[in-house]
Amino acid sequence: MRRKDAHTEMVHDLERLQNGMTDEWLRESLPEEWTGLDYLAPVPRPQTRITLRLDGDMVKWFRRMGPGYQKRINLVLRIYYQGLISGQFKAYPNDDTVPRLRLAALAELKYVDKKMAGIVEKLNRIGRGEE
């Protein structure tokens, strides 16, 4: 076996091992109480109507679960999103989401600081009787 082939095979084997360990960890870690979570503890959020193309077998599978299948699809996407943000999942092998998330968090903090500064200034003007 050539060195390059051995390296490629090793990388693929390690990815399969990591995926298998992740799958096993998820199966053992996700609580049984999550079954029916969308019915027991719905969290209303503003929603946006979109057109989304999904694989036919996925649509059939979600629809067979009964009414509310679109909410379940959204919940699955949200859990995946949260897993990416928390670092539990990787979007692709060797993905490092931390720098991207740090930049997004810093931008959000700047926005909140700017808003808070405006509110504090307005409260100060009210306190001085200027408004």
PyMOL commands that set and color helices and strands:
alter all, ss='L'
color gray80, all
select helices_A, chain A and resi 3-29+32-34+37-40+56-64+69-86+98-127
alter helices_A, ss='H'
color red, helices_A
deselect
rebuild
show_as cartoon
